[in-house]
Amino acid sequence: MPRVNVPVTVVGSTLVTKPAETNGDATNNHEVANNGATWLEVRNADTGGTHNMTVKIQTLVDGQAVTSRQYAIPASSTRIVRLGSVKHYGSLAQVDVDSAQLRLLAFTLG
């Protein structure tokens, strides 16, 4: 199945209403439009355990795959992470989660 898209909210000079979260999909995982100034807000809705999110690095170095970035999100907490450059993470970043307890929001500057 295709990856689940996480909609990106553009943050400009006016107030923005926080959008609905995208529930984590540990089977199909996610994709996020990335322009190099895109970030994710990840909330762990689980009150009892840490869950992991991985942002895949899509470029090769000397023909070798590079280890993707993995983030541990503690129980009942929220973390913010910038996706990174289009060169390394792609214009359609791939984000994997290990649990439906992770909730995702994506933002970029407009």
C-alpha positions as CSV (number, residue, x, y, z in Angstrom):
1,M,0.0,0.0,0.0
2,P,1.1,3.6,-0.5
3,R,2.5,5.7,2.3
4,V,0.0,7.8,4.2
5,N,0.5,11.5,3.4
6,V,0.9,14.0,6.3
7,P,-0.6,17.3,5.2
8,V,1.8,20.3,5.6
9,T,0.4,23.5,7.2
10,V,2.1,26.7,6.0
11,V,3.0,29.1,8.8
12,G,3.1,32.7,7.6
13,S,2.6,36.0,9.3
14,T,-0.9,35.4,10.5
15,L,-2.3,33.1,13.2
16,V,-2.6,29.5,12.1
17,T,-5.1,27.1,13.6
18,K,-3.5,23.8,14.6
19,P,-4.7,21.1,12.2
20,A,-5.9,17.7,13.0
21,E,-3.1,15.2,13.7
22,T,-2.4,12.3,11.4
23,N,-2.5,9.0,13.3
24,G,0.7,6.9,13.0
25,D,0.5,4.0,10.6
26,A,3.2,1.4,11.4
27,T,2.2,-0.7,8.5
28,N,2.2,1.8,5.6
29,N,4.2,4.5,7.2
30,H,4.2,8.1,6.0
31,E,5.4,10.7,3.5
32,V,5.7,14.4,3.9
33,A,6.2,17.1,1.3
34,N,9.6,18.6,2.2
35,N,11.1,21.9,1.0
36,G,14.0,22.0,3.4
37,A,12.2,24.2,5.9
38,T,9.6,21.6,6.9
39,W,9.3,20.3,10.4
40,L,7.3,17.6,12.2
41,E,5.6,17.8,15.5
42,V,5.2,14.3,16.9
43,R,3.1,13.5,19.9
44,N,3.2,10.2,21.7
45,A,-0.3,9.5,22.9
46,D,0.8,6.4,24.8
47,T,1.0,7.0,28.6
48,G,3.1,3.9,29.2
49,G,5.9,3.7,26.7
50,T,8.4,5.3,24.4
51,H,7.8,4.9,20.6
52,N,10.2,5.5,17.7
53,M,10.0,7.6,14.6
54,T,12.5,7.2,11.7
55,V,13.1,9.8,9.0
56,K,14.8,8.0,6.1
57,I,17.9,9.5,4.5
58,Q,17.3,9.0,0.7
59,T,20.8,9.9,-0.6
60,L,23.8,7.6,-1.0
61,V,27.4,8.4,0.0
62,D,29.9,6.7,-2.3
63,G,27.1,4.4,-3.3
64,Q,26.4,3.4,0.2
65,A,23.2,3.8,2.2
66,V,23.4,6.2,5.1
67,T,21.8,5.3,8.5
68,S,18.4,7.0,8.8
69,R,17.6,9.3,11.7
70,Q,15.7,7.7,14.5
71,Y,14.0,9.6,17.3
72,A,12.6,8.2,20.5
73,I,9.4,9.9,21.6
74,P,8.9,9.4,25.4
75,A,5.4,8.5,26.7
76,S,3.0,11.4,26.9
77,S,5.4,13.9,25.3
78,T,5.7,15.9,22.1
79,R,8.9,16.4,20.1
80,I,9.6,18.7,17.1
81,V,12.1,17.8,14.4
82,R,13.2,19.5,11.2
83,L,13.1,17.1,8.3
84,G,16.3,18.5,6.7
85,S,17.6,19.2,3.3
86,V,15.8,18.0,0.1
87,K,19.2,16.7,-1.1
88,H,19.4,14.2,1.8
89,Y,15.7,13.6,2.7
90,G,14.0,14.1,-0.6
91,S,11.2,16.4,-1.6
92,L,8.8,13.7,-0.4
93,A,10.4,12.7,2.9
94,Q,9.7,9.2,4.2
95,V,8.8,8.9,7.8
96,D,8.3,5.5,9.6
97,V,6.7,5.0,13.0
98,D,6.6,1.9,15.2
99,S,3.2,2.6,16.7
100,A,-0.3,4.0,16.0
101,Q,0.2,5.9,19.3
102,L,2.4,8.5,17.5
103,R,0.5,11.5,16.1
104,L,2.0,13.6,13.4
105,L,1.7,17.2,12.3
106,A,3.8,18.9,9.6
107,F,4.6,22.6,9.1
108,T,6.6,24.8,6.8
109,L,7.4,28.5,6.5
110,G,5.4,30.4,3.9
